[in-house]
């Protein structure tokens, strides 16, 4: 279907049945991954109920929805004069949005994580932006 390209679709769901828990006792998610040479992208969503507490393991942040986006464009140098010092450029944008179960924003980050020139060179330009927290209570 995609010729020489790859794509992965992931679906998952979990539930807990402990009687002493209240709230939503489920967690589910979906992801689409496109891991290829020139474009390497990811789109994901997960929802963790406020009453989801697995008997084995832990949940770092219950009662949230999380949306993830990673866009990576990795062109290879085709001109011989350019390929001498640049094997592959990396342009990467990562975004994360975390909301509560009612859709109120709790955390947003957009990270132009790396603008990197070449894998085989040491030349590198790195840009970082911060994330933002939207707290419904006073921070301590």
NUPA-365781 format. One record per atom (N, C-alpha, C): residue number from 0; residue in one letter; chain; atom name; x, y, z. Coordinates in nm, 3 decimals, decimal comma. Example, Ala and Ser with C-alpha at 12.3 -4.5 7.8 and 13.67 -1.06 7.14 Angstrom:
BEGIN
fido;zalo;vexse;kedo;c1;c2;c3
0;a;A;N;1,319;-0,569;0,780
0;a;A;CA;1,230;-0,450;0,780
0;a;A;C;1,320;-0,330;0,780
1;s;A;N;1,285;-0,225;0,708
1;s;A;CA;1,367;-0,106;0,714
1;s;A;C;1,290;0,003;0,787
# end
This chain:
BEGIN
fido;zalo;vexse;kedo;c1;c2;c3
0;x;A;N;0,081;-0,118;0,000
0;x;A;CA;0,000;0,000;0,000
0;x;A;C;0,087;0,127;0,000
1;x;A;N;0,193;0,130;0,083
1;x;A;CA;0,277;0,247;0,093
1;x;A;C;0,408;0,233;0,015
2;x;A;N;0,422;0,128;-0,063
2;x;A;CA;0,545;0,106;-0,138
2;x;A;C;0,661;0,077;-0,045
3;x;A;N;0,766;0,160;-0,050
3;x;A;CA;0,882;0,138;0,035
3;x;A;C;0,874;0,218;0,166
4;x;A;N;0,757;0,267;0,202
4;x;A;CA;0,738;0,346;0,325
4;x;A;C;0,677;0,260;0,435
5;x;A;N;0,700;0,301;0,559
5;x;A;CA;0,648;0,229;0,675
5;x;A;C;0,546;0,315;0,748
6;x;A;N;0,451;0,248;0,811
6;x;A;CA;0,354;0,316;0,897
6;x;A;C;0,307;0,216;1,002
7;x;A;N;0,283;0,265;1,124
7;x;A;CA;0,233;0,180;1,232
7;x;A;C;0,114;0,248;1,296
8;x;A;N;0,011;0,170;1,321
8;x;A;CA;-0,106;0,217;1,393
8;x;A;C;-0,114;0,138;1,523
9;x;A;N;-0,127;0,208;1,634
9;x;A;CA;-0,136;0,142;1,763
9;x;A;C;-0,265;0,179;1,835
10;x;A;N;-0,331;0,081;1,891
10;x;A;CA;-0,452;0,100;1,971
10;x;A;C;-0,435;0,022;2,100
11;x;A;N;-0,476;0,080;2,213
11;x;A;CA;-0,466;0,006;2,338
11;x;A;C;-0,575;0,054;2,433
12;x;A;N;-0,608;-0,032;2,526
12;x;A;CA;-0,706;0,002;2,628
12;x;A;C;-0,685;-0,083;2,752
13;x;A;N;-0,708;-0,024;2,870
13;x;A;CA;-0,691;-0,092;2,997
13;x;A;C;-0,805;-0,054;3,090
14;x;A;N;-0,834;-0,140;3,184
14;x;A;CA;-0,934;-0,109;3,286
14;x;A;C;-0,892;-0,172;3,418
15;x;A;N;-0,938;-0,115;3,526
15;x;A;CA;-0,917;-0,173;3,658
15;x;A;C;-1,053;-0,205;3,717
16;x;A;N;-1,060;-0,312;3,796
16;x;A;CA;-1,189;-0,352;3,852
16;x;A;C;-1,189;-0,353;4,005
17;x;A;N;-1,094;-0,283;4,064
17;x;A;CA;-1,091;-0,277;4,210
17;x;A;C;-1,211;-0,199;4,260
18;x;A;N;-1,282;-0,253;4,357
18;x;A;CA;-1,409;-0,197;4,402
18;x;A;C;-1,393;-0,066;4,481
19;x;A;N;-1,280;-0,044;4,543
19;x;A;CA;-1,263;0,076;4,626
19;x;A;C;-1,227;0,200;4,545
20;x;A;N;-1,216;0,190;4,413
20;x;A;CA;-1,181;0,303;4,330
20;x;A;C;-1,307;0,376;4,283
21;x;A;N;-1,298;0,508;4,273
21;x;A;CA;-1,410;0,587;4,219
21;x;A;C;-1,362;0,662;4,096
22;x;A;N;-1,454;0,710;4,016
22;x;A;CA;-1,420;0,782;3,894
22;x;A;C;-1,404;0,687;3,777
23;x;A;N;-1,347;0,737;3,672
23;x;A;CA;-1,326;0,658;3,551
23;x;A;C;-1,208;0,565;3,570
24;x;A;N;-1,232;0,435;3,560
24;x;A;CA;-1,128;0,335;3,586
24;x;A;C;-1,069;0,278;3,458
25;x;A;N;-1,070;0,357;3,350
25;x;A;CA;-1,017;0,309;3,222
25;x;A;C;-0,904;0,399;3,174
26;x;A;N;-0,825;0,343;3,084
26;x;A;CA;-0,720;0,419;3,014
26;x;A;C;-0,714;0,364;2,872
27;x;A;N;-0,700;0,453;2,775
27;x;A;CA;-0,694;0,408;2,636
27;x;A;C;-0,611;0,505;2,555
28;x;A;N;-0,569;0,458;2,438
28;x;A;CA;-0,488;0,543;2,353
28;x;A;C;-0,483;0,493;2,211
29;x;A;N;-0,440;0,582;2,124
29;x;A;CA;-0,422;0,551;1,983
29;x;A;C;-0,300;0,628;1,934
30;x;A;N;-0,225;0,570;1,843
30;x;A;CA;-0,107;0,637;1,789
30;x;A;C;-0,088;0,600;1,642
31;x;A;N;-0,031;0,692;1,569
31;x;A;CA;0,006;0,670;1,430
31;x;A;C;0,151;0,713;1,416
32;x;A;N;0,234;0,621;1,370
32;x;A;CA;0,378;0,642;1,360
32;x;A;C;0,418;0,623;1,214
33;x;A;N;0,491;0,715;1,159
33;x;A;CA;0,538;0,711;1,020
33;x;A;C;0,691;0,722;1,021
34;x;A;N;0,761;0,610;1,049
34;x;A;CA;0,907;0,614;1,067
34;x;A;C;0,983;0,590;0,936
35;x;A;N;1,010;0,696;0,862
35;x;A;CA;1,078;0,681;0,735
35;x;A;C;1,198;0,776;0,727
36;x;A;N;1,275;0,762;0,622
36;x;A;CA;1,402;0,834;0,613
36;x;A;C;1,384;0,985;0,602
37;x;A;N;1,303;1,032;0,510
37;x;A;CA;1,287;1,176;0,492
37;x;A;C;1,186;1,235;0,589
38;x;A;N;1,079;1,165;0,612
38;x;A;CA;0,977;1,209;0,709
38;x;A;C;0,965;1,103;0,818
39;x;A;N;0,976;1,145;0,943
39;x;A;CA;0,965;1,054;1,057
39;x;A;C;0,872;1,123;1,156
40;x;A;N;0,744;1,085;1,154
40;x;A;CA;0,642;1,160;1,226
40;x;A;C;0,562;1,070;1,321
41;x;A;N;0,502;1,134;1,421
41;x;A;CA;0,424;1,062;1,522
41;x;A;C;0,305;1,148;1,562
42;x;A;N;0,190;1,085;1,576
42;x;A;CA;0,069;1,150;1,627
42;x;A;C;0,008;1,054;1,728
43;x;A;N;-0,019;1,101;1,848
43;x;A;CA;-0,071;1,012;1,951
43;x;A;C;-0,171;1,079;2,043
44;x;A;N;-0,257;0,999;2,100
44;x;A;CA;-0,357;1,045;2,197
44;x;A;C;-0,370;0,938;2,304
45;x;A;N;-0,379;0,981;2,430
45;x;A;CA;-0,408;0,887;2,538
45;x;A;C;-0,498;0,955;2,639
46;x;A;N;-0,582;0,876;2,699
46;x;A;CA;-0,673;0,923;2,804
46;x;A;C;-0,657;0,830;2,922
47;x;A;N;-0,633;0,888;3,040
47;x;A;CA;-0,619;0,810;3,163
47;x;A;C;-0,725;0,861;3,259
48;x;A;N;-0,817;0,774;3,298
48;x;A;CA;-0,925;0,813;3,387
48;x;A;C;-0,876;0,854;3,525
49;x;A;N;-0,957;0,935;3,593
49;x;A;CA;-0,918;0,983;3,726
49;x;A;C;-0,921;0,874;3,832
50;x;A;N;-0,990;0,764;3,805
50;x;A;CA;-0,993;0,652;3,898
50;x;A;C;-0,910;0,533;3,853
51;x;A;N;-0,828;0,553;3,751
51;x;A;CA;-0,745;0,443;3,700
51;x;A;C;-0,620;0,431;3,786
52;x;A;N;-0,611;0,321;3,860
52;x;A;CA;-0,494;0,290;3,942
52;x;A;C;-0,465;0,142;3,928
53;x;A;N;-0,370;0,107;3,842
53;x;A;CA;-0,341;-0,035;3,822
53;x;A;C;-0,283;-0,099;3,948
54;x;A;N;-0,316;-0,225;3,970
54;x;A;CA;-0,266;-0,297;4,088
54;x;A;C;-0,115;-0,318;4,079
55;x;A;N;-0,062;-0,331;3,959
55;x;A;CA;0,081;-0,350;3,939
55;x;A;C;0,132;-0,233;3,855
56;x;A;N;0,226;-0,159;3,907
56;x;A;CA;0,277;-0,042;3,837
56;x;A;C;0,214;0,084;3,890
57;x;A;N;0,224;0,192;3,813
57;x;A;CA;0,168;0,320;3,857
57;x;A;C;0,134;0,403;3,735
58;x;A;N;0,057;0,507;3,757
58;x;A;CA;0,022;0,604;3,654
58;x;A;C;0,079;0,738;3,699
59;x;A;N;0,168;0,799;3,623
59;x;A;CA;0,229;0,924;3,669
59;x;A;C;0,131;1,040;3,681
60;x;A;N;0,024;1,041;3,603
60;x;A;CA;-0,069;1,153;3,604
60;x;A;C;-0,209;1,105;3,565
61;x;A;N;-0,292;1,062;3,662
61;x;A;CA;-0,427;1,017;3,628
61;x;A;C;-0,519;1,137;3,603
62;x;A;N;-0,631;1,111;3,537
62;x;A;CA;-0,730;1,215;3,512
62;x;A;C;-0,691;1,313;3,404
63;x;A;N;-0,623;1,265;3,299
63;x;A;CA;-0,577;1,354;3,194
63;x;A;C;-0,600;1,295;3,055
64;x;A;N;-0,597;1,383;2,958
64;x;A;CA;-0,588;1,346;2,818
64;x;A;C;-0,458;1,407;2,767
65;x;A;N;-0,386;1,334;2,684
65;x;A;CA;-0,259;1,385;2,632
65;x;A;C;-0,256;1,367;2,481
66;x;A;N;-0,221;1,476;2,412
66;x;A;CA;-0,209;1,477;2,267
66;x;A;C;-0,062;1,501;2,235
67;x;A;N;-0,003;1,418;2,149
67;x;A;CA;0,138;1,429;2,112
67;x;A;C;0,151;1,441;1,961
68;x;A;N;0,241;1,527;1,919
68;x;A;CA;0,271;1,543;1,778
68;x;A;C;0,421;1,560;1,763
69;x;A;N;0,482;1,483;1,676
69;x;A;CA;0,624;1,497;1,645
69;x;A;C;0,638;1,499;1,493
70;x;A;N;0,691;1,608;1,442
70;x;A;CA;0,717;1,622;1,299
70;x;A;C;0,867;1,631;1,278
71;x;A;N;0,920;1,542;1,198
71;x;A;CA;1,063;1,538;1,170
71;x;A;C;1,084;1,533;1,020
72;x;A;N;1,154;1,633;0,969
72;x;A;CA;1,191;1,637;0,829
72;x;A;C;1,342;1,622;0,823
73;x;A;N;1,389;1,516;0,753
73;x;A;CA;1,531;1,481;0,753
73;x;A;C;1,584;1,471;0,609
74;x;A;N;1,598;1,583;0,539
74;x;A;CA;1,646;1,575;0,401
74;x;A;C;1,795;1,541;0,395
75;x;A;N;1,830;1,463;0,294
75;x;A;CA;1,971;1,430;0,269
75;x;A;C;2,025;1,522;0,160
76;x;A;N;2,148;1,560;0,174
76;x;A;CA;2,212;1,646;0,074
76;x;A;C;2,231;1,567;-0,055
77;x;A;N;2,189;1,625;-0,167
77;x;A;CA;2,204;1,556;-0,295
77;x;A;C;2,314;1,621;-0,381
78;x;A;N;2,337;1,748;-0,365
78;x;A;CA;2,443;1,815;-0,442
78;x;A;C;2,580;1,774;-0,386
79;x;A;N;2,673;1,733;-0,472
79;x;A;CA;2,805;1,688;-0,423
79;x;A;C;2,877;1,792;-0,338
80;x;A;N;2,871;1,919;-0,373
80;x;A;CA;2,940;2,022;-0,295
80;x;A;C;2,881;2,036;-0,156
81;x;A;N;2,751;2,011;-0,142
81;x;A;CA;2,685;2,020;-0,012
81;x;A;C;2,705;1,893;0,070
82;x;A;N;2,706;1,779;0,003
82;x;A;CA;2,720;1,650;0,073
82;x;A;C;2,856;1,633;0,140
83;x;A;N;2,956;1,713;0,098
83;x;A;CA;3,089;1,703;0,160
83;x;A;C;3,086;1,742;0,307
84;x;A;N;2,998;1,835;0,346
84;x;A;CA;2,996;1,880;0,486
84;x;A;C;2,861;1,859;0,553
85;x;A;N;2,761;1,818;0,478
85;x;A;CA;2,628;1,795;0,535
85;x;A;C;2,571;1,665;0,482
86;x;A;N;2,563;1,563;0,567
86;x;A;CA;2,507;1,437;0,521
86;x;A;C;2,355;1,438;0,529
87;x;A;N;2,301;1,494;0,638
87;x;A;CA;2,157;1,498;0,655
87;x;A;C;2,123;1,609;0,753
88;x;A;N;2,023;1,688;0,720
88;x;A;CA;1,976;1,791;0,812
88;x;A;C;1,855;1,737;0,888
89;x;A;N;1,834;1,787;1,007
89;x;A;CA;1,722;1,743;1,090
89;x;A;C;1,644;1,866;1,133
90;x;A;N;1,516;1,868;1,099
90;x;A;CA;1,425;1,973;1,142
90;x;A;C;1,316;1,903;1,222
91;x;A;N;1,307;1,933;1,350
91;x;A;CA;1,219;1,857;1,439
91;x;A;C;1,131;1,952;1,519
92;x;A;N;1,003;1,922;1,525
92;x;A;CA;0,909;1,997;1,606
92;x;A;C;0,829;1,897;1,688
93;x;A;N;0,827;1,914;1,819
93;x;A;CA;0,754;1,824;1,908
93;x;A;C;0,655;1,908;1,986
94;x;A;N;0,530;1,866;1,987
94;x;A;CA;0,427;1,935;2,063
94;x;A;C;0,353;1,840;2,153
95;x;A;N;0,324;1,885;2,275
95;x;A;CA;0,250;1,805;2,372
95;x;A;C;0,144;1,895;2,434
96;x;A;N;0,022;1,846;2,439
96;x;A;CA;-0,087;1,916;2,505
96;x;A;C;-0,149;1,819;2,604
97;x;A;N;-0,156;1,859;2,731
97;x;A;CA;-0,219;1,778;2,835
97;x;A;C;-0,338;1,857;2,887
98;x;A;N;-0,455;1,792;2,888
98;x;A;CA;-0,576;1,854;2,942
98;x;A;C;-0,631;1,767;3,053
99;x;A;N;-0,722;1,825;3,134
99;x;A;CA;-0,795;1,739;3,227
99;x;A;C;-0,903;1,666;3,147
100;x;A;N;-0,983;1,587;3,214
100;x;A;CA;-1,083;1,507;3,142
100;x;A;C;-1,194;1,592;3,083
101;x;A;N;-1,207;1,717;3,125
101;x;A;CA;-1,307;1,808;3,069
101;x;A;C;-1,250;1,896;2,958
102;x;A;N;-1,124;1,877;2,921
102;x;A;CA;-1,063;1,951;2,812
102;x;A;C;-0,994;2,080;2,852
103;x;A;N;-0,984;2,112;2,982
103;x;A;CA;-0,912;2,232;3,025
103;x;A;C;-0,762;2,206;3,017
104;x;A;N;-0,690;2,300;2,954
104;x;A;CA;-0,546;2,284;2,936
104;x;A;C;-0,474;2,285;3,069
105;x;A;N;-0,383;2,189;3,086
105;x;A;CA;-0,299;2,182;3,205
105;x;A;C;-0,151;2,202;3,172
106;x;A;N;-0,110;2,157;3,055
106;x;A;CA;0,031;2,167;3,016
106;x;A;C;0,039;2,174;2,864
107;x;A;N;0,120;2,265;2,815
107;x;A;CA;0,145;2,278;2,672
107;x;A;C;0,294;2,294;2,653
108;x;A;N;0,349;2,222;2,560
108;x;A;CA;0,488;2,247;2,523
108;x;A;C;0,501;2,229;2,374
109;x;A;N;0,570;2,321;2,314
109;x;A;CA;0,608;2,308;2,174
109;x;A;C;0,758;2,325;2,171
110;x;A;N;0,824;2,224;2,126
110;x;A;CA;0,968;2,220;2,141
110;x;A;C;1,033;2,205;2,004
111;x;A;N;1,085;2,313;1,945
111;x;A;CA;1,173;2,291;1,831
111;x;A;C;1,302;2,233;1,890
112;x;A;N;1,301;2,105;1,910
112;x;A;CA;1,403;2,040;1,991
112;x;A;C;1,542;2,051;1,930
113;x;A;N;1,552;2,024;1,802
113;x;A;CA;1,684;2,027;1,741
113;x;A;C;1,675;2,077;1,598
114;x;A;N;1,761;2,164;1,563
114;x;A;CA;1,785;2,199;1,425
114;x;A;C;1,930;2,162;1,403
115;x;A;N;1,953;2,044;1,350
115;x;A;CA;2,087;1,987;1,349
115;x;A;C;2,136;1,974;1,205
116;x;A;N;2,259;2,011;1,182
116;x;A;CA;2,316;2,000;1,049
116;x;A;C;2,411;1,882;1,044
117;x;A;N;2,363;1,772;0,993
117;x;A;CA;2,450;1,659;0,968
117;x;A;C;2,463;1,562;1,083
118;x;A;N;2,473;1,435;1,048
118;x;A;CA;2,492;1,330;1,146
118;x;A;C;2,641;1,305;1,168
119;x;A;N;2,721;1,320;1,061
119;x;A;CA;2,862;1,286;1,069
119;x;A;C;2,949;1,406;1,102
120;x;A;N;2,890;1,521;1,127
120;x;A;CA;2,970;1,637;1,162
120;x;A;C;2,942;1,675;1,307
121;x;A;N;3,020;1,767;1,359
121;x;A;CA;2,996;1,815;1,495
121;x;A;C;2,928;1,950;1,494
122;x;A;N;2,899;2,005;1,378
122;x;A;CA;2,828;2,133;1,371
122;x;A;C;2,683;2,110;1,412
123;x;A;N;2,638;2,188;1,504
123;x;A;CA;2,504;2,169;1,553
123;x;A;C;2,448;2,300;1,606
124;x;A;N;2,324;2,327;1,574
124;x;A;CA;2,254;2,443;1,627
124;x;A;C;2,133;2,390;1,701
125;x;A;N;2,121;2,422;1,828
125;x;A;CA;2,014;2,368;1,909
125;x;A;C;1,929;2,482;1,961
126;x;A;N;1,798;2,472;1,945
126;x;A;CA;1,702;2,570;1,996
126;x;A;C;1,609;2,502;2,094
127;x;A;N;1,579;2,568;2,203
127;x;A;CA;1,486;2,511;2,301
127;x;A;C;1,385;2,618;2,342
128;x;A;N;1,259;2,578;2,352
128;x;A;CA;1,155;2,662;2,410
128;x;A;C;1,100;2,590;2,531
129;x;A;N;1,042;2,664;2,622
129;x;A;CA;0,989;2,607;2,745
129;x;A;C;0,844;2,563;2,726
130;x;A;N;0,796;2,483;2,817
130;x;A;CA;0,656;2,446;2,822
130;x;A;C;0,582;2,534;2,921
131;x;A;N;0,453;2,527;2,920
131;x;A;CA;0,371;2,607;3,010
131;x;A;C;0,279;2,518;3,089
132;x;A;N;0,262;2,545;3,215
132;x;A;CA;0,168;2,474;3,303
132;x;A;C;0,049;2,563;3,331
133;x;A;N;-0,071;2,507;3,325
133;x;A;CA;-0,193;2,577;3,358
133;x;A;C;-0,250;2,511;3,482
134;x;A;N;-0,221;2,565;3,599
134;x;A;CA;-0,261;2,503;3,724
134;x;A;C;-0,393;2,561;3,771
135;x;A;N;-0,480;2,475;3,823
135;x;A;CA;-0,609;2,517;3,874
135;x;A;C;-0,602;2,547;4,023
136;x;A;N;-0,484;2,530;4,082
136;x;A;CA;-0,464;2,554;4,226
136;x;A;C;-0,330;2,625;4,242
137;x;A;N;-0,306;2,689;4,355
137;x;A;CA;-0,177;2,758;4,374
137;x;A;C;-0,060;2,661;4,373
138;x;A;N;0,047;2,699;4,306
138;x;A;CA;0,169;2,618;4,303
138;x;A;C;0,245;2,640;4,433
139;x;A;N;0,313;2,535;4,480
139;x;A;CA;0,391;2,546;4,604
139;x;A;C;0,536;2,525;4,576
# end
